[in-house]
Amino acid sequence: RQLVPATGFSSPLQRFYAQSPGKSGPKVDEELISNEPIKFFGSQAASWRAKDTRSGGADEALWYQPYVISASLGIFLLYFCCLREESDIDQRLEGNLYDHVSGLEEVQLTVNYKYNKEHGLDTKEQEKRLIELGVDMGQLDAKLAAQ
């Protein structure tokens, strides 16, 4: 093996690489590297778009891919919405959410009442339903004023 100077250094004595004797080293012209800046405009880097890096290029998608995806989605929706039989979960979801979660309606009405009151909007509907649920409006007003 012979020691051959590395390319890109100002002095060939700074660093050496081992090379088999049968192979010839790079020419002296190839070893000299210019310290000038690399030109961007006119190079391939100037025409490269960031979306090509993120998406992997437009060549990877098949021409019929959007049609296959659209047809698959359409068939799934047709089956799920129209053709399948209702299950017990579907029947439970048809009901009112307030029937399944206790206290939710009161909390929701209280939040709406507070918002409407703060913004000067009508609160008659919320007051009527809160009274039907058994909420004392005097205590609610005192509680909201304390916040």
Salt bridges, closest charged atoms under 4 A:
ASP90 OD2 - ARG84 NH1 3.04
GLU105 OE2 - ARG129 NE 2.66
GLU132 OE1 - ARG129 NH1 2.85
ASP141 OD1 - LYS117 NZ 3.01
